[in-house]
């Protein structure tokens, strides 16, 4: 219990007690003083002192009385999620999606700008500027009110927020996304690979929120993966964990070719995602050639997925990305292929986020940074800008 600390460091003790109270209130609608004392291990007097200070600082607010209560209801306190705002941005091949949320991750406004894989660097960055500007304006949030921003992108990302390698987008290798976003918002900017952040979103509030070990498959015009190990996003030493698609034998490099072979002239369209949907639709209607293309796609997808399953022995395999809309054609064949190759086949589930999962993962990345700074900051300052730190969140391993 934080009250049992010795050494007479009252300032540090006060910070630890405040941290315990904030943790107890996060994710709860409201708690009474008695409940707070019990959950934190503090005496009631200490809990009252901490809550009084947090009320003055703006971190905590008094909740409305419970409707229908008999007699004078006990005062209840809540974490003020409205005290700050964070930004999550998904920079993809076909869209840029920006979300502005409160400190609980509730979306206040979303803005979407259409792009294409053929766009160059400047056009795509201009779309980022537009999406972020519209999202902030729609949420009524000024750029200097953003506490932290999370950004998702295809490709490998280094610790500074620069894209080390991107084969999917033109002129994207070498883009310093962290530096670009710091022109748009005041808070720290954290950049991560889109597949990893989609996995983070599933672990946060998606179909994998109760699982500790997860393989996430981003299934679309390209295939990516994110790994959750022990309930934490796993990046690896050089942030390249899960990049099994780089191995030709894994099958992911050729998997989409089976679908593209059925596109004909549509395969040359900018919106290939829509064109591939025609292939899935034809397969659903019984077209033999389309069924064969989907079958070969799933077989190749399963090779790399099986290698990851055999390595990690996860509780879940989650399918997300654009092709998850055709899960009725993918899940059962994939499960059968995993049965062929794996010692134990995990449960296979489909993401419910549609194409917003990556942006939600970017929000979670920003919130992890906020939580880490709240845990580490030297004093109970009033809500305001968080100090800048490295461009990578410490919240997950």
N, C-alpha and C positions, 0 to 999 in steps of 0.2 A: 504494500500500500504506500502511496506516495507520502502520506503523513508520517511514516516511520523513518524517513531519511534523517540521518544525523548530520552533524557538522555545522549547523546553524546557518546554512546558506538559504536564507528566507526568500531571496529573489528567485533562486533556482527552484525552490520548493513551490513557490506560487506559480511558476511557469508549468511545472509538471502537473500540478493540480488542475490548472486551467486546461491543459492538454487532455487530461483524463475526462473532464466534463464535456469538452467539445467532441471527443470521440464517442462518448455515451449518447450525445444528442444527435450526432450524424445518423441519418437514416431512420430516425424516429419521428413521429408526428409531434410529440411533446411529452415531457416527463415532469412529474411533480418533484419538489425538493427532496422528499423522502425517497422516491425512486432513484433520483440522481445520487444521493448519498449511498444507497445500497449498491448501485451498479459500479460506482467508482471506488468504494471502500473508504470514502472520506467521512468524517464526522459531519453531522448536519450543520454545525457552526462553520466548519471549513467550506462545505458546499455552498452555504449562503454567501460567504465572503467572495468566493470565486464567481458565482453567478452575478453578484452585484457588480463586480469589476467588468465582467463580460458584457453585461447590459450597458454599462457606461461606454465601453469600447465599440459596441455595435455588433459584436459577434452573435449575441443571444437576444431573443425577444420574448416577450410574454405572450403565450398563446391565448386565444379566446376561450372563455369558460365552456365547459362541456354542456351541450344543450340537454335540458331535462333533468339536470342534477338537483337533488333535494338538499336544501340548506346552502350554506356558503361553500362553494367548491374550492378545493385547494388550487393554489396558483400553479400553473403549468408553464414550462419553458421550452423553447424550441431553438434550434440552430437557424440563423438568418441566412438561408441560401441566397436571398436577394442582395446580400451584402457585396457580392462580387459577380463578375461575368467572365466567361471564358469563350474561346473561339475554337472550332474544329473545322478543318478544311481538307477535302478530298480532291486532289488534283489528278484526274484520270484521263484516259484516252478519249472518252466521249462526253465527259461532263466535268465541271468544277462545281462542287457542292460545299457551301459554307453554312455552318450552324453556329448560332450564338445561344449559349445556355447559362443558367444560373449555376451556383456551386453544388447543386444536387444533380446537375446534368439534365434538367428540364429544358427542352428546346423552346426558346423565346421567338426565334425567327430563323427561317431557312431560305437560302438563295441558291439557285441553280443556273449555271450558264453552260450552254451546249458548246462543245469543242469537237475536234476530230483528231485522230492519230497523225494526220498529215500536217497539222499545224506546226509551225516552227516555235522556237523558244519565246520570242517576243510576243507573238499572238497568244500563246498559252498563259504567259505571265500577265498579259493584259486582261485575260478572262479571270484570272485569280483576283486581280485588283477589283474587277467589276463585281464578282460574287461576294467578296468580303465587304465591299462598300455597301452593297444592297442589303446584306444580312445585318450589318451594324445599324444602318439607317432604319430598317424595318423593326429592329429590336429597341430602337431609341437609345443606343449605346454609343458613346463617343469612343474614338480610337484610344484615348488615354484612360479609358475605364476598363479595358480588357486586361485582366490579371495575368493570363497566360494563353498561348495559342498552340494547338497541336496541328501538325500538317502531315498528310499522308501522300505518298507518291509511289509510282512504280519504280523498280530498280533498287540497287544497293545504295544505302545512305551511310555516310560516315558520322562520326561523333559531333561534328560541327554543324550538321544540317545541310551538307552538300551532297548532291547526287553523284556517287562515284561511277555508276554504270547504269545505263538504261537503254535497252535494246528495243523497247516497245514504242518510245516516243522520239520524234525527230529533235535533234539539237538539244537533248535534255541532259545528257551526260555532262557533268561539270556545273550544273546550275546550283547556285547557292540559295536554296529556298529559305533558309533561316534568315539570311541577310535581307532577302527581298521582303519577307513578311515583317521584318522589324521596321521597314519603312511605313507599314500600314497600321501597326498597333504598338502600344507602348510596352506591354508586358513581354516576358521572355517567350521565345519561340522554340518549339521542339519538333523535330522532323523525323519521320520513321517510314519504313516500307509499308505499303498499303495492305499486303496480306497479313503482316504481323498485327497491324492495328485492327483489321477485321476480326482476327482471333481474339484480340483484347476486348473488343466489343461483345463478342459471344460470351467470354468469361465474365464480363461485367454484368450484363443484363440480358443475355441471349439464351439460347438453348443449352449452352455449356456452363451456365452460372453456378451449377452445383457440382461440377466436375473438377478434378484436380489435374488430370492429364488428358490433353486434347490435341488431336491433329486437325487443323482447319485447312480445307482445300478451297482456294479461290478458283472456281471453275468458270472460265469464260474464254474469250478469244486468246487469252494466254492463261497459263496455269501457275499459281503460286501457292505458298503454304505459310501458315503461322503455327507455332508450337507453344502450347501451354504446358508447363511442367511444374508440378507441385503448386498449382494455382497461380503461377507467375509466368508472364511472357518471357520466353527463352530466346535470346538474341545470339548467343555464341560469342566467342572471343572477338571476332572481327565483324559482328553483326550480320553474318552470312548463314546463320543456322536455318536449316530447312530448304536451302537452295538446291534441292536434289534435281530439279529440272535442268541444271547445267550438265548433268551426266546423260549423254545420249542414250545409254542403255536403259535409263529410267522410263523412256517413252513419252515424256511430256512434250518434247520438242516437236514430235510428229503427230501428237494426238489430235490437234485441231485440223490438221490437213485432211483427215477423213471427212470432216464436215465441210470444209472448204471445197473439196472435190465435187460436192453436190451443188455448189452455188452457181456455177456457170458465170454468166455476165454479172449476176448479183454479187459475186465474190469480189468484184472490182469496185463496188460501191463504198463510199466513205463510211456508211453505217452498216458495217458487216455484222454487227450484233443483231440488227433487225433481220438481215438476210439469213443468218444462221437459225433464227427462230422459225423461218419458213421450212428449214430442213427438219427441225423437231416437229413442226406441225404436220409435215408430210409423213413422218414416221408414226405419229399418233394416229394418222388416218390409214395406216397400213401400207404405205409405199415401201416396196421391198428394198429399193436402192437406198432410201433414206434410213430405213431400219438397219441396214448393213453398215451404213456410215456411223450411226450412233453406237452400234455394237462395237465397232472397231475403236471408236473414240474412248469408250468406257474401258475397254481392255488395256489400252495404252495408259489411261489415267490410273488404272489399278496397279500398274507395275511400280511406279514411284510411290503411290500411296501404301502399297504393301511393304515396301522397304522401310518407310517411316513407321508403320504399325509394328513391324518386326523389331525395329530398333527401340521404340519407346513403350510399346505395350500400353497404348492409351485406353482410357475409359470410353472415349467418344471419338468418332470421326464426324466432323461437321462440314457440310457442303454449302458454300455460299458463292457469291458472284453472280454474273448474269445468267449462267446456265442453270442456276438453282431453280429458276422459274420452270424448268423442264425436269424437275426432280422425279416426276412420275415415270420418266424414261431412263433415269440414271441410277437411282438409289438401289433398286433390287438387283440389276445387273452388276453394279459395283460391289454390292454385298456378296454376291455369288463369286466374283473374282477374288475378293479378299478371303473367302472361305477356301479357295484353291491354294492360296499361297501362305496364309498366315497360320501360326500355331493357335492363336485365339483371335477370333474376329470381334472387334468392338462394336458397340451400337453405332449405327450410321443415322445421323439426323440432318435435317435441312434448316438452314438459317431462316428466320422469319423477318429479317431486316430488309430484304430486297436489296436495292442499291444504296441504302443509307448506312450500312454496317461499317464501312470504312470511315466515313465522317464521324460516326459515333465513337469509333475507336480513337480517332484524333481528339475528340472531346475528352475521353477518358485519360489520354496521355497528358493533356493539359491539367486535368483535375488531379492526377497523381502528383504533378509538379506542385500544385497549390498545396495539397495535403502535406507533402514532404517539407515545404518551406514553413507551413504553419507549425509543424512538429519541431523544426530546427531553429526558428527565428529567436533572436535573443530577448525580445520583450513583447508584451501584449500591446502592439500598436493598433491604432484604429484601422478599420478596413481601408485599404488603399493599394498602391502598387506593390507587387512582390518584387524582391530583389532579383536581378538577372543572375542566372547560373549557367552551367554548361547547356548546350542545346539538346541534351538527351535527358530524359526523365530518370531519376533514381528509383522510381516507384516499382519497377519490375526488373528481374534479373536478366 
